[in-house]
Amino acid sequence: MAYDIHNSQTRDMYSDDYGMYDQTGYYGGGFRYHCEIDIDEALKPLFAKLAEYDHQRMILEKNGGHIDDLDELTRLLTSPVILETRFEKQTASLAEQMKLRSTVRDIHSDLRMNVRQLRNLMPVFYVCRIMRDHWADYSLIVEDLYMSPGYPVVDERFMKLMQSGHENYFLRLSQFRERINKYNRDLKKTSAQKTDDFLYESGRYVLQAAWHEDQRLGFLAADILRLPEFFQAVELLYLCLSAELCELRSAVNGNLRVFFEKIYPQPAILAFLEILTGLEGDMLNTLPQHAIRLYRKLSTAFSKFLATEVSWGERKSRMPLWKILYGNFSRPEIIAGELAGDRALKSAGKKLEDESSAIVNGIIKGNYGGKPAILS
């Protein structure tokens, strides 16, 4: 995980939420001196304790146990972990969530830790590394460092983390890290910093605009009901409407093309990026106006799709799709199994896919100048 934050093009001028970073090592708020430490080594004791706890927890969940097993879990949760931070050695237990989160951030200001509770009331843990983007709605998760088995992730694109005293959504780009690493290894580029910059460019210029938390219902439907054209249309329209298109046009480079061709295949966005490089300023101004009209059409088509009545439950009662999606948002596997083969849903899905494909073509093959790209 070794990386050099000082040499990154994405280096953040803020070290934490409270004070400005000074290269002398002092903080504006507390004037505490810090020293650089090996982050991997500093996190080892914590990850060892988390792995031991999760191992015992999963045995108990699978096989059951006795009072002694619960006592062991309690010991693992309450026994202190000694962690080397930039300032001093600190101790915290897995049960001391606020103290543990603070200690992890003292190891490095870009580290975050989150805790969730399963339905059986057992805690599960997530530790990651972020890059903050003060010019956009979301900051970026660029590396998953530890995730407990069973940690709830409803939407792979987003993760809630504590920031400035309350939870915020972060874009979880870490899901692409291993694919980028593999691509870079093939090119004999193995620097972790290159992977960070690769992720940052894709997030900063495209995915910040193409992804939004209010898409979660639509993307849930697109994922479990297999609606790839709708998925592409939503991302493309949000990109056209939310991105700073002049800035994006200047940012189009090999990394962005590779990302949307090989890492996160998105033919519509890839084709749009090629078109964008040939658009003049007045043509860029007309594009969002056209996109908003297409967005209204897609919203109408999706509303009709959600109103589709399908068979649900043991009695095969008829009810609108939107009730099923909202009622089972955290259990998508149930929806996919129950609705498999429903004829009304299949017909409605085809209509939505056809409308989505037409909308994508309305952007890609629209008369905005440049040479229109052709989707395969």
HUHUBEL-V128375 format. One record per backbone hydrogen bond with DSSP energy under -0.5 kcal/mol. CO is the residue of the C=O (numbers start at 0). NH is the residue of the N-H. If there is no record, write none. Layout:
CO & NH
CO & NH
This chain:
2 & 4
3 & 6
3 & 7
4 & 7
7 & 10
12 & 20
18 & 14
18 & 15
19 & 27
21 & 24
24 & 33
25 & 21
26 & 30
36 & 38
37 & 41
38 & 42
39 & 43
40 & 43
40 & 44
42 & 46
43 & 47
44 & 48
45 & 49
46 & 50
47 & 51
48 & 52
49 & 53
50 & 54
51 & 55
52 & 56
53 & 57
54 & 58
55 & 59
56 & 60
57 & 61
58 & 62
59 & 63
65 & 68
65 & 69
66 & 70
67 & 71
68 & 72
69 & 73
70 & 74
71 & 75
72 & 76
73 & 77
74 & 78
76 & 94
80 & 82
80 & 91
82 & 84
82 & 89
85 & 34
87 & 84
89 & 82
91 & 80
92 & 95
94 & 96
95 & 99
96 & 100
97 & 101
98 & 102
99 & 103
100 & 104
101 & 105
102 & 106
103 & 106
103 & 107
105 & 85
107 & 110
109 & 129
111 & 127
113 & 125
115 & 123
117 & 120
121 & 117
123 & 115
124 & 147
125 & 113
126 & 144
126 & 145
127 & 111
128 & 141
128 & 142
130 & 139
132 & 135
138 & 170
139 & 130
139 & 141
140 & 172
140 & 173
142 & 128
142 & 144
145 & 126
147 & 150
154 & 157
156 & 171
158 & 169
160 & 167
162 & 165
165 & 162
167 & 160
169 & 158
169 & 171
170 & 140
170 & 172
171 & 174
172 & 175
173 & 176
175 & 179
176 & 180
177 & 181
178 & 182
179 & 183
180 & 184
181 & 185
182 & 186
183 & 188
184 & 187
187 & 189
190 & 194
191 & 195
192 & 196
193 & 197
194 & 198
195 & 199
196 & 200
197 & 201
198 & 202
199 & 203
200 & 204
201 & 205
201 & 206
202 & 207
205 & 208
205 & 209
206 & 210
211 & 214
212 & 215
214 & 218
215 & 219
216 & 220
217 & 221
218 & 222
219 & 223
220 & 224
221 & 226
222 & 225
226 & 230
227 & 231
228 & 232
229 & 233
230 & 234
231 & 235
232 & 236
233 & 237
234 & 238
235 & 239
236 & 240
237 & 241
238 & 242
242 & 244
243 & 247
244 & 248
245 & 249
246 & 250
247 & 251
252 & 256
253 & 257
254 & 258
255 & 259
256 & 260
257 & 260
257 & 261
257 & 262
258 & 263
259 & 265
265 & 269
266 & 270
267 & 271
268 & 272
269 & 273
270 & 274
271 & 275
272 & 276
274 & 277
275 & 278
279 & 283
280 & 284
281 & 285
282 & 286
283 & 287
284 & 288
285 & 289
286 & 290
287 & 291
288 & 292
289 & 293
290 & 294
291 & 295
292 & 296
293 & 297
294 & 298
295 & 299
296 & 300
297 & 301
298 & 302
299 & 303
300 & 304
301 & 305
302 & 306
304 & 307
305 & 321
307 & 320
309 & 318
311 & 316
312 & 315
316 & 311
318 & 309
319 & 322
319 & 323
320 & 324
321 & 325
322 & 326
323 & 327
325 & 328
327 & 330
330 & 333
330 & 334
331 & 335
332 & 336
333 & 337
334 & 338
335 & 339
338 & 341
341 & 345
342 & 346
343 & 347
344 & 348
345 & 349
346 & 350
347 & 351
348 & 352
349 & 353
350 & 354
351 & 355
352 & 356
353 & 357
354 & 358
355 & 359
356 & 360
357 & 361
358 & 362
359 & 362
359 & 363
360 & 364
362 & 365
363 & 372
365 & 367
369 & 371
372 & 374
